[in-house]
């Protein structure tokens, strides 16, 4: 399907409700300090795969 390039669209409107909820959860996690660094993530993943 070819979209009309003269008609701007908001990508948010094309997301499913589940996708929107995942994004909102991620934003809330970040705002409330529930994050880890990339290094922490990869180190934990590596440790899990070694056990």
mmCIF file as Biopython writes it, N, C-alpha, C and O atoms, coordinates in Angstrom:
data_model
#
loop_
_atom_site.group_PDB
_atom_site.id
_atom_site.type_symbol
_atom_site.label_atom_id
_atom_site.label_alt_id
_atom_site.label_comp_id
_atom_site.label_asym_id
_atom_site.label_entity_id
_atom_site.label_seq_id
_atom_site.pdbx_PDB_ins_code
_atom_site.Cartn_x
_atom_site.Cartn_y
_atom_site.Cartn_z
_atom_site.occupancy
_atom_site.B_iso_or_equiv
_atom_site.auth_seq_id
_atom_site.auth_asym_id
_atom_site.pdbx_PDB_model_num
ATOM 1   N N  . UNK A ? 1  ? 0.839  -1.172  0.000  1.0 0.0 1  A 1 
ATOM 2   C CA . UNK A ? 1  ? 0.000  0.000   0.000  1.0 0.0 1  A 1 
ATOM 3   C C  . UNK A ? 1  ? 0.888  1.241   0.000  1.0 0.0 1  A 1 
ATOM 4   O O  . UNK A ? 1  ? 1.826  1.340   0.791  1.0 0.0 1  A 1 
ATOM 5   N N  . UNK A ? 2  ? 0.599  2.153   -0.858 1.0 0.0 2  A 1 
ATOM 6   C CA . UNK A ? 2  ? 1.350  3.407   -0.942 1.0 0.0 2  A 1 
ATOM 7   C C  . UNK A ? 2  ? 0.575  4.472   -0.186 1.0 0.0 2  A 1 
ATOM 8   O O  . UNK A ? 2  ? -0.605 4.707   -0.444 1.0 0.0 2  A 1 
ATOM 9   N N  . UNK A ? 3  ? 1.269  5.119   0.763  1.0 0.0 3  A 1 
ATOM 10  C CA . UNK A ? 3  ? 0.620  6.172   1.531  1.0 0.0 3  A 1 
ATOM 11  C C  . UNK A ? 3  ? 0.775  7.509   0.826  1.0 0.0 3  A 1 
ATOM 12  O O  . UNK A ? 3  ? 1.734  7.729   0.086  1.0 0.0 3  A 1 
ATOM 13  N N  . UNK A ? 4  ? -0.162 8.378   1.060  1.0 0.0 4  A 1 
ATOM 14  C CA . UNK A ? 4  ? -0.108 9.723   0.509  1.0 0.0 4  A 1 
ATOM 15  C C  . UNK A ? 4  ? 0.956  10.501  1.281  1.0 0.0 4  A 1 
ATOM 16  O O  . UNK A ? 4  ? 0.786  10.764  2.471  1.0 0.0 4  A 1 
ATOM 17  N N  . UNK A ? 5  ? 2.055  10.873  0.611  1.0 0.0 5  A 1 
ATOM 18  C CA . UNK A ? 5  ? 3.150  11.566  1.294  1.0 0.0 5  A 1 
ATOM 19  C C  . UNK A ? 5  ? 2.777  12.986  1.696  1.0 0.0 5  A 1 
ATOM 20  O O  . UNK A ? 5  ? 3.478  13.601  2.500  1.0 0.0 5  A 1 
ATOM 21  N N  . UNK A ? 6  ? 1.704  13.510  1.161  1.0 0.0 6  A 1 
ATOM 22  C CA . UNK A ? 6  ? 1.256  14.850  1.528  1.0 0.0 6  A 1 
ATOM 23  C C  . UNK A ? 6  ? 0.420  14.847  2.805  1.0 0.0 6  A 1 
ATOM 24  O O  . UNK A ? 6  ? 0.086  15.909  3.331  1.0 0.0 6  A 1 
ATOM 25  N N  . UNK A ? 7  ? 0.087  13.677  3.299  1.0 0.0 7  A 1 
ATOM 26  C CA . UNK A ? 7  ? -0.747 13.556  4.478  1.0 0.0 7  A 1 
ATOM 27  C C  . UNK A ? 7  ? 0.115  13.022  5.630  1.0 0.0 7  A 1 
ATOM 28  O O  . UNK A ? 7  ? 0.403  11.827  5.692  1.0 0.0 7  A 1 
ATOM 29  N N  . UNK A ? 8  ? 0.526  13.921  6.547  1.0 0.0 8  A 1 
ATOM 30  C CA . UNK A ? 8  ? 1.380  13.447  7.649  1.0 0.0 8  A 1 
ATOM 31  C C  . UNK A ? 8  ? 0.631  12.470  8.553  1.0 0.0 8  A 1 
ATOM 32  O O  . UNK A ? 8  ? -0.557 12.642  8.825  1.0 0.0 8  A 1 
ATOM 33  N N  . UNK A ? 9  ? 1.339  11.452  9.007  1.0 0.0 9  A 1 
ATOM 34  C CA . UNK A ? 9  ? 0.743  10.481  9.910  1.0 0.0 9  A 1 
ATOM 35  C C  . UNK A ? 9  ? 1.566  10.429  11.187 1.0 0.0 9  A 1 
ATOM 36  O O  . UNK A ? 9  ? 2.774  10.668  11.180 1.0 0.0 9  A 1 
ATOM 37  N N  . UNK A ? 10 ? 0.904  10.120  12.256 1.0 0.0 10 A 1 
ATOM 38  C CA . UNK A ? 10 ? 1.555  9.971   13.548 1.0 0.0 10 A 1 
ATOM 39  C C  . UNK A ? 10 ? 1.807  8.484   13.762 1.0 0.0 10 A 1 
ATOM 40  O O  . UNK A ? 10 ? 0.859  7.704   13.847 1.0 0.0 10 A 1 
ATOM 41  N N  . UNK A ? 11 ? 3.062  8.085   13.848 1.0 0.0 11 A 1 
ATOM 42  C CA . UNK A ? 11 ? 3.392  6.667   13.972 1.0 0.0 11 A 1 
ATOM 43  C C  . UNK A ? 11 ? 2.734  6.043   15.197 1.0 0.0 11 A 1 
ATOM 44  O O  . UNK A ? 11 ? 2.444  4.846   15.190 1.0 0.0 11 A 1 
ATOM 45  N N  . UNK A ? 12 ? 2.493  6.819   16.241 1.0 0.0 12 A 1 
ATOM 46  C CA . UNK A ? 12 ? 1.855  6.302   17.460 1.0 0.0 12 A 1 
ATOM 47  C C  . UNK A ? 12 ? 0.479  5.707   17.142 1.0 0.0 12 A 1 
ATOM 48  O O  . UNK A ? 12 ? 0.077  4.697   17.718 1.0 0.0 12 A 1 
ATOM 49  N N  . UNK A ? 13 ? -0.222 6.346   16.227 1.0 0.0 13 A 1 
ATOM 50  C CA . UNK A ? 13 ? -1.565 5.881   15.882 1.0 0.0 13 A 1 
ATOM 51  C C  . UNK A ? 13 ? -1.546 4.535   15.167 1.0 0.0 13 A 1 
ATOM 52  O O  . UNK A ? 13 ? -2.571 3.856   15.107 1.0 0.0 13 A 1 
ATOM 53  N N  . UNK A ? 14 ? -0.411 4.143   14.630 1.0 0.0 14 A 1 
ATOM 54  C CA . UNK A ? 14 ? -0.302 2.868   13.920 1.0 0.0 14 A 1 
ATOM 55  C C  . UNK A ? 14 ? 0.113  1.711   14.824 1.0 0.0 14 A 1 
ATOM 56  O O  . UNK A ? 14 ? 0.183  0.565   14.380 1.0 0.0 14 A 1 
ATOM 57  N N  . UNK A ? 15 ? 0.389  2.014   16.096 1.0 0.0 15 A 1 
ATOM 58  C CA . UNK A ? 15 ? 0.795  0.968   17.032 1.0 0.0 15 A 1 
ATOM 59  C C  . UNK A ? 15 ? -0.420 0.268   17.629 1.0 0.0 15 A 1 
ATOM 60  O O  . UNK A ? 15 ? -1.497 0.851   17.751 1.0 0.0 15 A 1 
ATOM 61  N N  . UNK A ? 16 ? -0.222 -0.995  17.997 1.0 0.0 16 A 1 
ATOM 62  C CA . UNK A ? 16 ? -1.287 -1.717  18.693 1.0 0.0 16 A 1 
ATOM 63  C C  . UNK A ? 16 ? -1.344 -1.221  20.142 1.0 0.0 16 A 1 
ATOM 64  O O  . UNK A ? 16 ? -0.413 -0.575  20.624 1.0 0.0 16 A 1 
ATOM 65  N N  . UNK A ? 17 ? -2.432 -1.527  20.818 1.0 0.0 17 A 1 
ATOM 66  C CA . UNK A ? 17 ? -2.548 -1.134  22.228 1.0 0.0 17 A 1 
ATOM 67  C C  . UNK A ? 17 ? -1.457 -1.794  23.062 1.0 0.0 17 A 1 
ATOM 68  O O  . UNK A ? 17 ? -0.935 -1.177  23.990 1.0 0.0 17 A 1 
ATOM 69  N N  . UNK A ? 18 ? -1.105 -3.036  22.747 1.0 0.0 18 A 1 
ATOM 70  C CA . UNK A ? 18 ? -0.040 -3.731  23.477 1.0 0.0 18 A 1 
ATOM 71  C C  . UNK A ? 18 ? 1.299  -3.011  23.289 1.0 0.0 18 A 1 
ATOM 72  O O  . UNK A ? 18 ? 2.058  -2.854  24.245 1.0 0.0 18 A 1 
ATOM 73  N N  . UNK A ? 19 ? 1.587  -2.576  22.067 1.0 0.0 19 A 1 
ATOM 74  C CA . UNK A ? 19 ? 2.837  -1.858  21.799 1.0 0.0 19 A 1 
ATOM 75  C C  . UNK A ? 19 ? 2.873  -0.533  22.558 1.0 0.0 19 A 1 
ATOM 76  O O  . UNK A ? 19 ? 3.904  -0.162  23.119 1.0 0.0 19 A 1 
ATOM 77  N N  . UNK A ? 20 ? 1.748  0.176   22.573 1.0 0.0 20 A 1 
ATOM 78  C CA . UNK A ? 20 ? 1.674  1.442   23.303 1.0 0.0 20 A 1 
ATOM 79  C C  . UNK A ? 20 ? 1.906  1.207   24.796 1.0 0.0 20 A 1 
ATOM 80  O O  . UNK A ? 20 ? 2.608  1.980   25.448 1.0 0.0 20 A 1 
ATOM 81  N N  . UNK A ? 21 ? 1.316  0.141   25.333 1.0 0.0 21 A 1 
ATOM 82  C CA . UNK A ? 21 ? 1.478  -0.170  26.755 1.0 0.0 21 A 1 
ATOM 83  C C  . UNK A ? 21 ? 2.933  -0.482  27.088 1.0 0.0 21 A 1 
ATOM 84  O O  . UNK A ? 21 ? 3.436  -0.052  28.126 1.0 0.0 21 A 1 
ATOM 85  N N  . UNK A ? 22 ? 3.613  -1.225  26.217 1.0 0.0 22 A 1 
ATOM 86  C CA . UNK A ? 22 ? 5.032  -1.536  26.437 1.0 0.0 22 A 1 
ATOM 87  C C  . UNK A ? 22 ? 5.868  -0.252  26.469 1.0 0.0 22 A 1 
ATOM 88  O O  . UNK A ? 22 ? 6.764  -0.113  27.302 1.0 0.0 22 A 1 
ATOM 89  N N  . UNK A ? 23 ? 5.580  0.658   25.586 1.0 0.0 23 A 1 
ATOM 90  C CA . UNK A ? 23 ? 6.314  1.929   25.547 1.0 0.0 23 A 1 
ATOM 91  C C  . UNK A ? 23 ? 6.040  2.726   26.820 1.0 0.0 23 A 1 
ATOM 92  O O  . UNK A ? 23 ? 6.966  3.262   27.429 1.0 0.0 23 A 1 
ATOM 93  N N  . UNK A ? 24 ? 4.776  2.807   27.222 1.0 0.0 24 A 1 
ATOM 94  C CA . UNK A ? 24 ? 4.421  3.549   28.431 1.0 0.0 24 A 1 
ATOM 95  C C  . UNK A ? 24 ? 5.076  2.932   29.660 1.0 0.0 24 A 1 
ATOM 96  O O  . UNK A ? 24 ? 5.525  3.655   30.549 1.0 0.0 24 A 1 
ATOM 97  N N  . UNK A ? 25 ? 5.135  1.608   29.720 1.0 0.0 25 A 1 
ATOM 98  C CA . UNK A ? 25 ? 5.793  0.924   30.836 1.0 0.0 25 A 1 
ATOM 99  C C  . UNK A ? 25 ? 7.278  1.257   30.860 1.0 0.0 25 A 1 
ATOM 100 O O  . UNK A ? 25 ? 7.840  1.506   31.927 1.0 0.0 25 A 1 
ATOM 101 N N  . UNK A ? 26 ? 7.914  1.262   29.703 1.0 0.0 26 A 1 
ATOM 102 C CA . UNK A ? 26 ? 9.334  1.609   29.620 1.0 0.0 26 A 1 
ATOM 103 C C  . UNK A ? 26 ? 9.604  3.032   30.073 1.0 0.0 26 A 1 
ATOM 104 O O  . UNK A ? 26 ? 10.592 3.293   30.759 1.0 0.0 26 A 1 
ATOM 105 N N  . UNK A ? 27 ? 8.733  3.947   29.693 1.0 0.0 27 A 1 
ATOM 106 C CA . UNK A ? 27 ? 8.885  5.343   30.111 1.0 0.0 27 A 1 
ATOM 107 C C  . UNK A ? 27 ? 8.744  5.442   31.629 1.0 0.0 27 A 1 
ATOM 108 O O  . UNK A ? 27 ? 9.530  6.127   32.284 1.0 0.0 27 A 1 
ATOM 109 N N  . UNK A ? 28 ? 7.748  4.762   32.185 1.0 0.0 28 A 1 
ATOM 110 C CA . UNK A ? 28 ? 7.546  4.784   33.639 1.0 0.0 28 A 1 
ATOM 111 C C  . UNK A ? 28 ? 8.738  4.161   34.355 1.0 0.0 28 A 1 
ATOM 112 O O  . UNK A ? 28 ? 9.169  4.670   35.389 1.0 0.0 28 A 1 
ATOM 113 N N  . UNK A ? 29 ? 9.270  3.077   33.826 1.0 0.0 29 A 1 
ATOM 114 C CA . UNK A ? 29 ? 10.457 2.450   34.420 1.0 0.0 29 A 1 
ATOM 115 C C  . UNK A ? 29 ? 11.612 3.434   34.482 1.0 0.0 29 A 1 
ATOM 116 O O  . UNK A ? 29 ? 12.277 3.552   35.512 1.0 0.0 29 A 1 
ATOM 117 N N  . UNK A ? 30 ? 11.852 4.133   33.400 1.0 0.0 30 A 1 
ATOM 118 C CA . UNK A ? 30 ? 12.963 5.092   33.361 1.0 0.0 30 A 1 
ATOM 119 C C  . UNK A ? 30 ? 12.716 6.238   34.328 1.0 0.0 30 A 1 
ATOM 120 O O  . UNK A ? 30 ? 13.629 6.655   35.041 1.0 0.0 30 A 1 
ATOM 121 N N  . UNK A ? 31 ? 11.514 6.743   34.360 1.0 0.0 31 A 1 
ATOM 122 C CA . UNK A ? 31 ? 11.191 7.866   35.237 1.0 0.0 31 A 1 
ATOM 123 C C  . UNK A ? 31 ? 11.313 7.502   36.714 1.0 0.0 31 A 1 
ATOM 124 O O  . UNK A ? 31 ? 11.556 8.375   37.547 1.0 0.0 31 A 1 
ATOM 125 N N  . UNK A ? 32 ? 11.146 6.217   37.046 1.0 0.0 32 A 1 
ATOM 126 C CA . UNK A ? 32 ? 11.203 5.767   38.425 1.0 0.0 32 A 1 
ATOM 127 C C  . UNK A ? 32 ? 12.509 5.064   38.773 1.0 0.0 32 A 1 
ATOM 128 O O  . UNK A ? 32 ? 12.609 4.397   39.803 1.0 0.0 32 A 1 
ATOM 129 N N  . UNK A ? 33 ? 13.511 5.216   37.907 1.0 0.0 33 A 1 
ATOM 130 C CA . UNK A ? 33 ? 14.838 4.685   38.197 1.0 0.0 33 A 1 
ATOM 131 C C  . UNK A ? 33 ? 14.971 3.180   38.073 1.0 0.0 33 A 1 
ATOM 132 O O  . UNK A ? 33 ? 15.936 2.603   38.573 1.0 0.0 33 A 1 
ATOM 133 N N  . UNK A ? 34 ? 14.029 2.542   37.422 1.0 0.0 34 A 1 
ATOM 134 C CA . UNK A ? 34 ? 14.097 1.091   37.243 1.0 0.0 34 A 1 
ATOM 135 C C  . UNK A ? 34 ? 14.829 0.773   35.942 1.0 0.0 34 A 1 
ATOM 136 O O  . UNK A ? 34 ? 14.246 0.259   34.988 1.0 0.0 34 A 1 
ATOM 137 N N  . UNK A ? 35 ? 16.120 1.094   35.932 1.0 0.0 35 A 1 
ATOM 138 C CA . UNK A ? 35 ? 16.942 0.858   34.737 1.0 0.0 35 A 1 
ATOM 139 C C  . UNK A ? 35 ? 18.274 0.254   35.156 1.0 0.0 35 A 1 
ATOM 140 O O  . UNK A ? 35 ? 18.675 0.336   36.317 1.0 0.0 35 A 1 
ATOM 141 N N  . UNK A ? 36 ? 18.944 -0.349  34.198 1.0 0.0 36 A 1 
ATOM 142 C CA . UNK A ? 36 ? 20.316 -0.822  34.394 1.0 0.0 36 A 1 
ATOM 143 C C  . UNK A ? 36 ? 21.117 -0.387  33.177 1.0 0.0 36 A 1 
ATOM 144 O O  . UNK A ? 36 ? 20.564 -0.086  32.119 1.0 0.0 36 A 1 
ATOM 145 N N  . UNK A ? 37 ? 22.415 -0.362  33.349 1.0 0.0 37 A 1 
ATOM 146 C CA . UNK A ? 37 ? 23.272 0.024   32.234 1.0 0.0 37 A 1 
ATOM 147 C C  . UNK A ? 37 ? 23.346 -1.116  31.213 1.0 0.0 37 A 1 
ATOM 148 O O  . UNK A ? 37 ? 23.004 -2.261  31.510 1.0 0.0 37 A 1 
ATOM 149 N N  . UNK A ? 38 ? 23.788 -0.780  30.034 1.0 0.0 38 A 1 
ATOM 150 C CA . UNK A ? 38 ? 23.963 -1.788  28.992 1.0 0.0 38 A 1 
ATOM 151 C C  . UNK A ? 38 ? 24.969 -2.840  29.450 1.0 0.0 38 A 1 
ATOM 152 O O  . UNK A ? 38 ? 24.780 -4.034  29.219 1.0 0.0 38 A 1 
ATOM 153 N N  . UNK A ? 39 ? 26.037 -2.388  30.099 1.0 0.0 39 A 1 
ATOM 154 C CA . UNK A ? 39 ? 27.057 -3.324  30.583 1.0 0.0 39 A 1 
ATOM 155 C C  . UNK A ? 39 ? 26.468 -4.306  31.593 1.0 0.0 39 A 1 
ATOM 156 O O  . UNK A ? 39 ? 26.740 -5.505  31.531 1.0 0.0 39 A 1 
ATOM 157 N N  . UNK A ? 40 ? 25.656 -3.792  32.529 1.0 0.0 40 A 1 
ATOM 158 C CA . UNK A ? 40 ? 25.014 -4.675  33.502 1.0 0.0 40 A 1 
ATOM 159 C C  . UNK A ? 40 ? 24.136 -5.704  32.811 1.0 0.0 40 A 1 
ATOM 160 O O  . UNK A ? 40 ? 24.150 -6.880  33.174 1.0 0.0 40 A 1 
ATOM 161 N N  . UNK A ? 41 ? 23.370 -5.268  31.816 1.0 0.0 41 A 1 
ATOM 162 C CA . UNK A ? 41 ? 22.488 -6.163  31.078 1.0 0.0 41 A 1 
ATOM 163 C C  . UNK A ? 41 ? 23.283 -7.299  30.429 1.0 0.0 41 A 1 
ATOM 164 O O  . UNK A ? 41 ? 22.953 -8.473  30.597 1.0 0.0 41 A 1 
ATOM 165 N N  . UNK A ? 42 ? 24.331 -6.936  29.686 1.0 0.0 42 A 1 
ATOM 166 C CA . UNK A ? 42 ? 25.109 -7.938  28.967 1.0 0.0 42 A 1 
ATOM 167 C C  . UNK A ? 42 ? 25.862 -8.849  29.927 1.0 0.0 42 A 1 
ATOM 168 O O  . UNK A ? 42 ? 25.991 -10.045 29.665 1.0 0.0 42 A 1 
ATOM 169 N N  . UNK A ? 43 ? 26.360 -8.308  31.030 1.0 0.0 43 A 1 
ATOM 170 C CA . UNK A ? 43 ? 27.040 -9.141  32.023 1.0 0.0 43 A 1 
ATOM 171 C C  . UNK A ? 43 ? 26.079 -10.165 32.621 1.0 0.0 43 A 1 
ATOM 172 O O  . UNK A ? 43 ? 26.441 -11.331 32.773 1.0 0.0 43 A 1 
ATOM 173 N N  . UNK A ? 44 ? 24.860 -9.744  32.962 1.0 0.0 44 A 1 
ATOM 174 C CA . UNK A ? 44 ? 23.868 -10.673 33.511 1.0 0.0 44 A 1 
ATOM 175 C C  . UNK A ? 44 ? 23.485 -11.731 32.485 1.0 0.0 44 A 1 
ATOM 176 O O  . UNK A ? 44 ? 23.350 -12.906 32.825 1.0 0.0 44 A 1 
ATOM 177 N N  . UNK A ? 45 ? 23.311 -11.324 31.242 1.0 0.0 45 A 1 
ATOM 178 C CA . UNK A ? 45 ? 22.958 -12.280 30.192 1.0 0.0 45 A 1 
ATOM 179 C C  . UNK A ? 45 ? 24.083 -13.296 29.996 1.0 0.0 45 A 1 
ATOM 180 O O  . UNK A ? 45 ? 23.837 -14.491 29.838 1.0 0.0 45 A 1 
ATOM 181 N N  . UNK A ? 46 ? 25.312 -12.803 30.009 1.0 0.0 46 A 1 
ATOM 182 C CA . UNK A ? 46 ? 26.461 -13.699 29.853 1.0 0.0 46 A 1 
ATOM 183 C C  . UNK A ? 46 ? 26.514 -14.693 31.007 1.0 0.0 46 A 1 
ATOM 184 O O  . UNK A ? 46 ? 26.736 -15.884 30.790 1.0 0.0 46 A 1 
ATOM 185 N N  . UNK A ? 47 ? 26.310 -14.211 32.230 1.0 0.0 47 A 1 
ATOM 186 C CA . UNK A ? 47 ? 26.320 -15.086 33.401 1.0 0.0 47 A 1 
ATOM 187 C C  . UNK A ? 47 ? 25.242 -16.147 33.314 1.0 0.0 47 A 1 
ATOM 188 O O  . UNK A ? 47 ? 25.484 -17.298 33.677 1.0 0.0 47 A 1 
ATOM 189 N N  . UNK A ? 48 ? 24.055 -15.788 32.840 1.0 0.0 48 A 1 
ATOM 190 C CA . UNK A ? 48 ? 22.957 -16.744 32.713 1.0 0.0 48 A 1 
ATOM 191 C C  . UNK A ? 48 ? 23.289 -17.835 31.703 1.0 0.0 48 A 1 
ATOM 192 O O  . UNK A ? 48 ? 22.950 -19.000 31.907 1.0 0.0 48 A 1 
ATOM 193 N N  . UNK A ? 49 ? 23.945 -17.460 30.627 1.0 0.0 49 A 1 
ATOM 194 C CA . UNK A ? 49 ? 24.273 -18.420 29.583 1.0 0.0 49 A 1 
ATOM 195 C C  . UNK A ? 49 ? 25.418 -19.338 29.970 1.0 0.0 49 A 1 
ATOM 196 O O  . UNK A ? 49 ? 25.569 -20.418 29.400 1.0 0.0 49 A 1 
ATOM 197 N N  . UNK A ? 50 ? 26.225 -18.916 30.935 1.0 0.0 50 A 1 
ATOM 198 C CA . UNK A ? 50 ? 27.349 -19.748 31.375 1.0 0.0 50 A 1 
ATOM 199 C C  . UNK A ? 50 ? 26.919 -20.783 32.403 1.0 0.0 50 A 1 
ATOM 200 O O  . UNK A ? 50 ? 27.632 -21.762 32.625 1.0 0.0 50 A 1 
ATOM 201 N N  . UNK A ? 51 ? 25.772 -20.588 33.032 1.0 0.0 51 A 1 
ATOM 202 C CA . UNK A ? 51 ? 25.306 -21.516 34.079 1.0 0.0 51 A 1 
ATOM 203 C C  . UNK A ? 51 ? 24.410 -22.571 33.526 1.0 0.0 51 A 1 
ATOM 204 O O  . UNK A ? 51 ? 23.933 -23.428 34.271 1.0 0.0 51 A 1 
#
